[in-house]
Amino acid sequence: MAAVLLTVEAQPPPNSVRSLLTYPFARRTMAEKLQVKELGPDKPEIQLTQATKEKSKAYNRTFCRSWFQRKSWLTGCGTANALFCFPCILFKSDKCDLTWTQSGQTDLKHLSERIKKHESSRVHMDNSVKLAVLGKTSIAAQLDDGHRIALRRHNEEVDKNRHILSKIIDCIKFCGAFELAMRGHDESDSSDNPGIFRGLVDLMASIDHDLRQHLENATVFKGTSKTVQNEILDCMLAVLRERIVEEVKAAKFLAIQADETTDISTHCQLVMVLRYIDQRNRIHERFFEFIKLPNACADAIASALSERLRFILPQGQERKLIAQAYDGAAVMRGTTGGVQRKIQDIYANAHYVHCYAHQLNLVMQQATSHIPQISHFFSDIAGFASFFTKSSKRTAVLDEVVAHRLPSASATRWNFNSRAVNTVYEHKDDLVRCFQTIRNSEGFDAPTKRDAGGFVRMLEDEAFCFFLALFHKIMPHVDMLYNHLQKRNIDSVTIAGITQTFISRMQAIR
C-alpha cells in the first residue's frame, strides 16, 4: 500500500502579524487578548532588503534586527517580509496608516523618519495606551468598597429608571394603538379630567410601586410632560423607520403607494406607504411618513418621493422598486410629465399600477378638471354642505324648509359628489326657498345673508343648472360601474363587458 504523506501547515503564533490579520484582535475573547498581550510583538526573521543608488553608487540596504530592541512596538511578518506596528494592528481604526497595519512598511531608506513620524502620531499613542491598560483593573475598583457599592446602586437606579420609562412608553403606545388623544384640556393635579394619557399613567402607578413613588417624589423629570411625550414619539418613529428600512433593504421587491391631500390646517401633505415581500415571502404593508409639500403639483410630489426613495434604497438597488400606485397624485401633470413618469425615469422597473381602492368618482372629476367650468362646478357643489355645517341655526332652516340634509364634503374621499349632485338636483326649488328665507330673515348676520344670496344666484345660473342636470344623469352610472368593479370575484372578461356598457351609456347621454 502506497504511503500517503499529509503536510500539515503549522499554525502561526497568536501574536504574529499573519494571525492578527486573519483573525482580528477585536473578535478574540478576553483570554485570547491577554495571551497576545503577554506574548508581545512577534519578532521573526525577515528577509527585507532594498536596492539603493546614490550618486552613481549602487548598494543594498538590509533590515537590522536591532530595530526590534530599539522600538518595542515594532513587529514583523516573515511571509510578507515587512514591518508593522503591533498596537495599531491590535486596535486598528479608520485613522490608522495602512502601511503600518495592513500592507506593511518596506521602505528601508526612509524607515527611521517614518518610524519617528508614526510613533509621535495621536492614533499610535492612543493604541499604545489601550494596550497598556488592557486587562488591568482600576485601583478604586480593587481597594475601594465604597466605589463598588456606589456602582451597584447606580446600576440599580438605571434599571429602575428604565422600568419607569418603559411603563410611560407603554401608555403612549396604548394611546397610539387606539388613536386616543395624548393631551388633556387640564392636566393639573386638581383636574377632574386630566386626559386619557395621564389617566393611564395614574392607573399604571396604582399597580406599580416604583412608578407611583417616582411620580410622587420626582422634582425634575416625571416623564409626563408634552416635551417628553413628543421626544418619546420621535424616538419610536426613528426606531420604526430604521426597522422598516432594514426590512426593505433585505426584501427582494418593493412597491410604493402615495396619496396627496390637504389637512384641516390647509397644509398640503403626502402620505407614503411601502409594500414589500420579506425573505420568508410574506407581504408587508407599512406606513412610512407624512410628507409636507410646498404645493400639490407633480414636480413637488415626485421630488419628495425621490428624496425618500434614495434614503430607503441604497445605490445599486434601484431595480428593486417594481410598482408605484397613487390616488389623486397619479393624474397630476407637471412641467415635464406626471408623477409616475418622473419616478420611472429614475426607477425603470417601477411600473404604474392603478390603486385598487381608487374612487371612480374621483377619476371622473380629475379627468374633467382641466375644464375650468367643471372644476368650478364641483367646488360650488361642495360649498352647499359647507355652508350649513358651519351653523346649527342654518341647519334648522334647512330641516324646516327642505326636510333633507346635504351630504358632508370630505377632503380625502370624493364619493360624496354623487350624493351631493343628486340631492341638490332633486331639491333645487326647496333649496332656493331655503336660501331666500335665510336672506330675508332678520336673525342672521350680514355674511350669512350674503352667502345665501350667492347660492340663490348660483341655483338660477344657466351654466350651473346645465352641469347639475348633466352629472345627475352621469353619476348613477359611475356608481354602478364602481360597485361592479369592487366585487372580489370579478374577472377581466366581466370588467371588459361592464366597461363597454358604461361607455355605451355615456355615448347615449352625450
C-alpha positions in Angstrom: 0.0 0.0 0.0 1.4 3.3 -1.0 2.1 5.6 1.8 0.2 8.9 1.8 2.0 11.8 3.2 -0.1 14.7 4.6 1.6 18.0 5.0 0.1 20.0 7.9 0.9 23.6 7.8 1.9 24.9 11.2 -0.4 27.4 12.8 1.1 30.8 13.2 1.6 32.2 16.7 -1.4 34.1 18.0 0.7 37.3 18.3 2.0 37.1 14.7 1.0 39.6 12.1 -0.4 36.8 9.9 -2.6 35.6 12.7 -3.8 39.1 13.7 -4.7 39.9 10.1 -6.5 36.6 9.6 -8.3 36.6 13.0 -8.7 40.2 14.1 -7.9 41.1 17.7 -11.3 42.7 18.2 -13.1 39.4 17.6 -11.0 37.4 20.1 -12.0 36.6 23.7 -10.6 38.4 26.6 -8.4 35.4 27.5 -7.0 35.3 23.9 -6.4 39.1 24.0 -4.5 38.8 27.3 -2.4 35.9 25.8 -1.5 38.1 22.8 -0.5 41.0 25.2 1.6 38.7 27.3 3.5 37.3 24.2 4.1 40.8 22.9 5.2 41.7 19.4 6.3 38.8 17.2 9.9 39.3 16.0 10.5 36.8 13.2 13.4 36.6 10.8 12.6 38.7 7.8 14.5 39.0 4.6 14.0 42.7 3.9 16.4 44.3 1.5 16.3 47.3 -0.7 18.4 48.3 -3.6 19.6 51.9 -3.4 21.5 54.1 -5.8 23.0 57.5 -4.8 25.4 59.5 -7.0 26.1 56.6 -9.4 26.9 54.3 -6.4 24.6 51.3 -6.0 24.3 49.3 -2.8 21.8 47.1 -0.9 20.1 48.1 2.4 19.3 45.2 4.8 17.0 45.3 7.8 18.8 45.1 11.1 17.1 43.2 13.9 18.4 45.8 16.4 15.3 47.9 15.4 13.2 45.4 17.5 15.1 46.2 20.6 15.1 50.0 19.9 11.3 50.1 19.2 9.3 47.8 21.5 6.1 48.3 19.5 7.7 47.2 16.2 6.8 43.8 14.8 7.4 42.0 11.5 6.0 39.4 9.2 8.2 36.7 7.7 5.8 35.9 5.0 5.3 39.4 3.7 8.8 40.5 4.7 7.5 43.8 6.0 7.4 45.7 9.3 4.2 46.6 11.2 3.0 48.4 14.3 1.9 46.0 17.0 -0.5 48.2 19.0 -2.1 49.7 15.8 -2.7 46.2 14.3 -4.5 45.2 17.6 -6.7 48.4 17.8 -6.8 49.4 14.2 -9.2 52.1 13.1 -10.0 54.2 10.0 -7.4 56.8 11.1 -4.5 54.3 11.2 -1.9 54.4 8.4 -2.5 51.2 6.3 1.3 50.8 5.7 1.7 50.1 9.5 -1.5 47.9 9.8 -2.2 46.1 6.5 0.3 46.3 3.7 3.5 46.7 5.9 6.5 49.0 5.8 9.2 48.0 3.3 11.0 51.3 2.6 14.3 50.9 4.5 15.7 54.2 3.1 13.2 56.3 4.9 12.5 53.8 7.8 14.0 56.0 10.5 11.9 59.1 9.7 8.7 57.1 9.2 9.1 55.4 12.5 9.6 58.7 14.2 6.6 60.2 12.5 4.4 57.2 13.3 5.2 56.9 17.0 4.5 60.6 17.5 1.1 60.3 15.9 -2.1 60.6 18.0 -3.6 57.3 16.9 -0.4 55.4 17.7 -0.2 56.8 21.2 -3.9 56.1 21.8 -3.5 52.5 20.7 -0.4 52.1 22.9 -2.3 53.3 25.9 -5.2 50.9 25.1 -2.7 48.0 25.0 -1.0 49.1 28.3 -4.3 49.2 30.3 -5.8 46.1 28.7 -6.8 43.6 31.4 -5.9 46.0 34.3 -8.5 46.9 36.9 -8.5 50.4 38.4 -7.2 50.8 41.9 -10.6 52.2 43.0 -12.3 49.1 41.9 -9.8 46.9 43.7 -9.4 48.7 47.0 -12.4 51.0 47.5 -15.5 49.1 48.7 -17.5 52.4 48.6 -16.8 52.6 44.9 -18.3 49.1 44.3 -21.3 49.9 46.4 -21.9 53.2 44.6 -21.5 51.4 41.2 -24.1 48.8 42.3 -26.5 51.5 43.4 -26.0 53.4 40.2 -26.9 50.3 38.2 -29.9 49.6 40.3 -31.1 53.2 39.8 -30.6 52.8 36.0 -32.6 49.7 36.0 -35.4 51.4 38.0 -35.4 54.4 35.6 -35.6 52.1 32.6 -38.6 50.3 34.2 -40.4 53.6 34.9 -39.7 54.8 31.3 -41.0 51.5 29.9 -44.3 52.0 31.7 -44.7 55.5 30.3 -43.8 54.2 26.8 -46.5 51.5 27.2 -49.1 54.2 28.0 -48.0 56.2 24.9 -48.2 53.0 22.7 -51.7 52.3 24.1 -52.9 55.8 23.1 -51.4 55.4 19.7 -52.8 52.0 19.1 -56.4 53.1 19.7 -55.9 56.6 18.2 -56.6 58.4 21.6 -55.6 62.0 22.3 -52.4 62.3 24.3 -53.1 65.7 25.8 -56.0 66.7 28.1 -57.5 70.1 28.4 -56.4 70.5 32.0 -53.6 68.2 33.3 -53.1 69.8 36.7 -53.2 67.6 39.8 -56.5 69.2 40.8 -58.2 68.4 37.5 -61.1 66.0 37.5 -60.4 65.0 33.9 -56.6 65.3 33.1 -56.9 63.3 29.9 -56.5 59.7 28.7 -52.7 59.6 28.9 -52.5 61.0 32.4 -55.3 58.7 33.5 -53.4 55.7 32.1 -50.2 56.7 33.9 -52.2 57.1 37.2 -53.8 53.7 36.7 -50.4 52.2 36.0 -49.0 53.9 39.1 -51.7 52.4 41.2 -50.4 48.9 40.5 -46.7 49.7 40.2 -44.9 50.8 43.3 -41.8 52.1 41.6 -43.8 54.3 39.2 -46.0 55.6 42.0 -43.0 56.5 44.1 -41.4 58.2 41.1 -44.4 60.4 40.3 -44.8 61.4 44.0 -41.1 62.2 44.6 -39.6 63.3 41.3 -38.9 67.0 41.1 -37.0 67.3 37.8 -38.2 64.5 35.4 -41.6 62.9 35.7 -41.9 61.8 32.1 -45.4 63.0 31.6 -44.8 66.5 30.1 -45.7 67.2 26.5 -42.0 67.7 25.6 -41.1 64.2 26.9 -44.1 62.7 25.1 -43.0 64.3 21.8 -39.4 63.1 22.3 -40.5 59.6 23.0 -42.8 59.6 20.0 -39.9 60.9 17.8 -37.7 58.1 19.2 -40.3 55.5 18.5 -40.8 56.8 15.0 -37.0 56.7 14.4 -36.7 53.1 15.6 -39.7 52.1 13.5 -38.3 53.7 10.4 -34.9 52.0 10.9 -36.6 48.7 11.2 -38.7 49.3 8.0 -35.6 50.4 6.1 -33.7 47.3 7.2 -36.6 45.0 6.1 -36.8 46.8 2.7 -33.1 46.5 2.1 -33.3 42.8 2.7 -36.5 42.4 0.7 -36.5 41.3 -3.0 -39.2 43.6 -4.3 -40.7 46.9 -3.2 -43.8 48.9 -4.2 -44.8 52.4 -3.1 -48.3 53.9 -2.6 -48.9 57.6 -2.1 -51.9 59.9 -1.7 -51.9 63.6 -1.6 -54.5 65.6 0.4 -54.9 68.9 2.3 -55.3 68.7 6.1 -57.6 70.7 8.3 -54.9 73.4 8.6 -54.9 73.8 4.8 -51.3 72.4 4.6 -50.7 70.2 1.6 -49.3 66.8 2.7 -48.4 63.4 1.1 -48.7 60.0 2.8 -46.3 57.4 1.8 -46.9 53.6 2.2 -44.4 50.8 1.4 -45.4 47.3 0.3 -42.7 44.6 0.1 -42.0 40.9 0.4 -39.7 39.7 3.1 -37.2 36.9 3.0 -40.0 34.4 4.0 -42.1 35.6 1.1 -44.6 37.4 3.4 -46.2 40.6 2.1 -45.9 43.6 4.4 -47.6 47.0 4.1 -46.1 49.7 6.2 -46.9 53.4 6.7 -43.6 55.3 6.3 -44.2 59.0 6.6 -46.4 62.1 6.3 -44.6 64.5 4.0 -45.3 68.2 4.0 -45.4 69.6 0.5 -45.0 73.3 -0.7 -47.8 72.6 -3.2 -49.7 69.7 -4.8 -48.0 69.9 -8.2 -46.4 66.8 -9.8 -42.9 68.3 -9.5 -43.2 68.7 -5.8 -44.7 65.2 -5.2 -42.1 63.5 -7.4 -39.2 65.4 -5.7 -40.5 64.4 -2.2 -40.9 60.7 -3.2 -37.5 60.6 -4.9 -35.8 62.0 -1.8 -37.3 59.3 0.4 -36.6 56.5 -2.1 -32.9 57.5 -2.2 -32.8 57.1 1.6 -34.7 53.8 1.5 -33.0 52.1 -1.5 -29.2 52.3 -1.5 -27.3 53.0 -4.7 -27.5 49.8 -6.9 -30.9 48.7 -5.6 -33.0 50.9 -7.9 -34.3 47.8 -9.8 -35.9 46.5 -6.6 -38.7 49.1 -6.9 -41.2 47.3 -9.2 -44.5 49.2 -8.8 -46.0 52.6 -7.9 -49.6 53.3 -7.1 -51.2 56.7 -6.4 -54.6 58.2 -5.6 -55.1 61.9 -6.6 -51.4 62.3 -7.2 -51.3 59.9 -10.1 -53.1 62.1 -12.6 -51.3 65.3 -11.8 -49.3 66.8 -14.6 -46.0 68.6 -14.2 -43.9 70.8 -16.5 -42.1 67.7 -17.9 -44.5 64.9 -17.1 -46.7 63.3 -14.5 -45.6 61.8 -11.1 -45.4 58.3 -12.4 -43.3 59.3 -15.4 -40.8 61.2 -13.2 -40.4 58.3 -10.8 -40.0 55.7 -13.6 -37.3 57.9 -15.2 -35.2 57.1 -12.1 -36.5 53.6 -11.3 -37.0 51.9 -14.6 -38.9 48.9 -13.1 -41.4 51.0 -11.2 -44.5 50.3 -13.3 -47.6 52.2 -12.5 -50.4 50.1 -11.0 -53.8 51.7 -10.6 -54.8 52.0 -7.0 -57.2 49.2 -6.1 -59.2 51.4 -3.7 -59.4 54.3 -6.1 -62.8 56.1 -6.2 -64.1 56.2 -9.8 -65.9 59.4 -9.0 -62.5 61.0 -8.3 -61.2 59.6 -11.6 -64.0 61.2 -13.5 -63.7 64.5 -11.7 -59.9 64.7 -12.1 -60.2 63.7 -15.8 -62.6 66.6 -16.4 -60.9 69.1 -14.1 -58.9 70.6 -16.9 -62.2 72.2 -18.0 -62.5 75.3 -15.7 -66.3 75.3 -15.7 -66.5 71.8 -14.4 -63.8 72.4 -11.8 -65.8 75.4 -10.6 -69.0 73.3 -10.6 -67.6 70.7 -8.2 -66.2 73.4 -5.9 -69.7 75.1 -5.8 -71.4 71.7 -5.0 -69.1 71.3 -2.0 -70.0 74.8 -0.9 -73.6 73.8 -0.2 -72.8 71.3 2.6 -70.0 73.6 4.0 -72.5 76.5 4.3 -74.9 74.5 6.5 -72.4 72.7 8.6 -70.9 75.9 10.0 -74.1 76.8 11.9 -76.8 74.8 13.6 -79.1 77.8 13.0 -78.7 77.5 9.3 -79.2 73.7 9.6 -82.5 74.3 11.4 -83.8 76.4 8.5 -82.7 73.6 6.1 -84.6 71.0 8.1 -87.7 73.1 8.2 -87.8 74.1 4.5 -86.1 71.2 2.7 -86.5 68.5 5.3 -83.4 66.8 3.8 -79.8 67.0 4.9 -77.0 67.6 2.4 -74.1 65.1 2.4 -71.0 66.4 4.1 -67.9 67.0 2.0 -64.8 65.0 2.5 -61.2 66.2 1.8 -60.0 62.7 1.1 -62.9 60.7 -0.2 -64.9 62.1 -3.2 -67.8 59.7 -3.5 -70.0 62.3 -1.7 -70.1 64.2 -5.1 -72.7 61.7 -6.4 -75.0 62.1 -3.5 -74.4 65.9 -3.3 -75.3 66.3 -7.0 -78.4 64.2 -6.7 -79.6 66.0 -3.5 -79.1 69.5 -5.0 -80.8 68.4 -8.2 -83.8 66.8 -6.6 -84.3 69.6 -4.0 -83.3 72.5 -6.1 -86.5 74.5 -5.7 -86.6 73.8 -2.0 -83.0 75.0 -1.6 -83.8 78.2 -3.4 -86.7 78.8 -0.9 -84.4 77.9 2.0 -81.7 80.4 0.9 -84.3 83.1 0.3 -85.7 82.5 3.7 -82.2 83.0 5.3 -81.5 86.1 3.2 -84.9 87.7 4.1 -84.6 86.7 7.8 -83.6 89.3 10.5 -82.0 86.6 12.6 -78.9 86.1 10.5 -75.8 88.2 10.2 -74.7 90.1 7.0 -72.1 87.5 5.8 -74.7 84.7 6.1 -77.2 86.7 4.1 -74.6 87.5 1.5 -73.6 83.8 1.1 -77.3 82.8 0.9 -77.8 85.3 -1.9 -74.8 83.9 -3.8 -76.3 80.4 -3.6 -79.6 81.7 -4.9 -77.9 83.2 -7.9 -75.9 80.0 -8.4 -79.0 77.8 -8.5 -80.6 80.2 -11.0 -77.4 80.3 -13.2 -77.9 78.6 -16.6 -74.4 77.0 -16.8 -74.6 75.6 -13.2 -78.0 74.1 -13.9 -76.7 72.5 -17.1 -73.8 70.8 -15.3 -76.1 69.8 -12.5 -78.5 68.1 -14.8 -75.6 66.5 -16.8 -73.9 65.0 -13.8 -77.2 63.9 -12.3 -77.5 61.6 -15.3 -73.8 60.5 -15.3 -73.2 59.9 -11.6 -75.6 56.9 -11.2 -73.8 55.0 -14.0 -70.4 55.8 -12.4 -71.6 54.5 -9.1 -72.9 51.3 -10.7 -69.6 50.8 -12.5 -67.7 51.3 -9.3 -69.9 48.8 -7.4 -69.3 46.2 -10.0 -65.5 46.7 -10.1 -65.2 46.4 -6.3 -66.5 42.9 -6.3 -63.9 40.3 -5.2 -64.9 37.6 -7.6 -64.8 39.8 -10.7 -62.7 38.7 -13.7 -61.2 40.6 -16.7 -64.0 39.4 -19.1 -66.7 40.8 -16.8 -64.7 44.1 -16.4 -64.5 44.5 -20.2 -68.2 43.9 -20.5 -69.4 46.3 -17.9 -66.9 48.9 -19.1 -68.2 48.7 -22.6 -71.8 49.0 -21.2 -70.7 52.1 -19.3 -69.2 53.7 -22.4 -72.3 53.0 -24.4 -74.5 54.7 -21.8 -72.2 57.7 -21.7 -72.4 58.0 -25.5 -76.2 57.8 -25.3 -76.3 60.6 -22.7 -74.0 62.6 -25.0 
